[in-house]
Amino acid sequence: MHLMTGSNFTLLSKSFKNTCLGILLTLGSIGSGNAKTPLFFCPESLAVGEQLYPLSNAALFDRPVEKRGELVPEMSKQTRKWNIDSRMDPYLICRFDKVKHTLTLHVVGATQCIVNETPFSVQCY
């Protein structure tokens, strides 16, 4: 097995890095007992130093965030749902309470992202 380390890893494309991050995040959900395992999800909290900031919101964009293509979800009382067309280039933005840091996931391959209000969680399938 050959592992990529150091400067070799910086040569990988952003898309590949985001896919690797998505795989790592997905591994955290395996064995959770869900009938449908998400391809991507926002973590429950973000650690900055020793401080934890809880997940507070999410947004889905069709293309990188800088291009301002935020999508409007279907709303219900307990959920927000985005259906993702195969022609889209979807990016999920995870936002955390009382901190400016966000987590951006390139959710290629997902067909739907859902925000559940109680308990608050964000998954893409």
N, C-alpha and C positions, 0 to 999 in steps of 0.2 A: 504494500500500500504506500502510495506517495502522498504526503501531506504538503499543502502549499503554505509556506510561512513567509513572514517578513515582507520584503518588497515584491515578491511574486504575487501575493494576494492583492496588492494595490493595482495590478494590471488587469484584474477582472472587471467586467462591466458593472455599472450600478445595478442593472436589471438582475444579473446573476447574484450579486451580493444581496439584493432584496429577496430573491428567491431563496437563498440560503437562510436568511433571517426568518422568512416565512416557514421554512421547513423546521428550523429549531423551535419556533413558537408552536407549530403544530405538534411537535413531539411532546410538548408539555400538556397537550390536551388528550393524548392517547390514554385510554383507560379511565376516562372520566365518567363512563357509563352512558354517554349520549348515544342514541341510535344513529345519529348523523354527526360525524366528526367534522368540525370546521377545517377549512384549508388554511385560514388565517384568523387571528383574533387579536384584540387589544389586551395587553396585560392589565390586571386589576389595579396595579399601581406602578409608579415610576420612582426609582430610587435616585436621588441626587445627593451625593455625599452620604450622610447617615439619615437624611430626611426622606420619608415616603410620601408621595403625593398620589391620592386616589384618582382613578380614571373618572372623568366627569363629562366627556362629550366625544363625539366623533363626526367626521364629515367624509364624504366620498367625492372624488374629483375624477373627471374624464380627461386625463392627461396630467402631467406634472402640475403641482399646486401653483407654481409661478405663472402658469398660463390662465389661471382663474376660471377653470371649468367646473365649479362646484355643482353637484347634482342635487335636485330636490327629492327627498324621500317620500314614499307613501306613508301617511301618518295614521296611527290608530291610538287608542288610549294608552296602551302599554308598549307599543313597538313603533319603530321607524324602519322602513324596509326600502332597499334599493335593488331593483332588478338590473343586472349588468348584461348589456348586449355584447356579443362576441366581437363587434367592431370597436368597442371602447378600449381605452388604455387606462384601467382603473387604479387609483391611488387612494388608500384609506388613511385618514389622518386621525390619530388617537390623541385626545387632549386630556390634560390632567389638571386637577384643582390647584389653584394658587401657585402655578409655575408656568413660565413661558415655553418651556421645552415641550415638544411634541414628538410623536413617533409616526413616521411615514412608512407605510407598507405598500409595495407595488403588488396588488392582489390579482395578478395575471392568472387566469384559469377559473377564478370565482365567477359564479353566475348570479349570486345574490349576497348582499350584506344586510345584517339585521342588528338593530340596537334594541335591547330589552331594557325597559325602565326599572323593573323590580325583579330580582336585584339587577343593578346596572351592569350590562355586559355588551360586548360588540363582537360579532362573529361574521365571517364570510365563508360561504359554501360554494 
